[in-house]
Amino acid sequence: MIIIVVSFTLLISCSKITKEEKEWGENGTVNLGFCWLILSEEGIMYEPINLDEDFKSKGLQVKFTFKERTDMVSICMQGRIIEIIRIEKQ
């Protein structure tokens, strides 16, 4: 009986499609203040530490995923410090 319950639970959990599988990242606009920033559609300001030169264009629409870096500080102090994992132009 336990094997059946565990098997059923695993089957259900494996068949669920996560949000990340349906879509990835956030949409935002690249801006230049004192530093390069990305303003998300939700109104959150991000300060990427590794924004590639190809994306340093004011007003550029991007889709991106990131890791927030709470272990770092910045002289800009204009947004959440992030490390970009994936980014593409829209």
PEHUCOR-V245627 format. One record per helix or strand of 3 or more residues. SS is the DSSP state (H for helix, E for strand). FROM is the first residue (numbers start at 1). TO is the last residue. Records with the same first field share a line. If there is no record, write none. Layout:
# PEHUCOR-V245627
SS=FROM-TO + FROM-TO
This chain:
# PEHUCOR-V245627
H=2-15 + 19-22 + 53-55
E=26-32 + 36-40 + 45-48 + 61-68 + 80-89
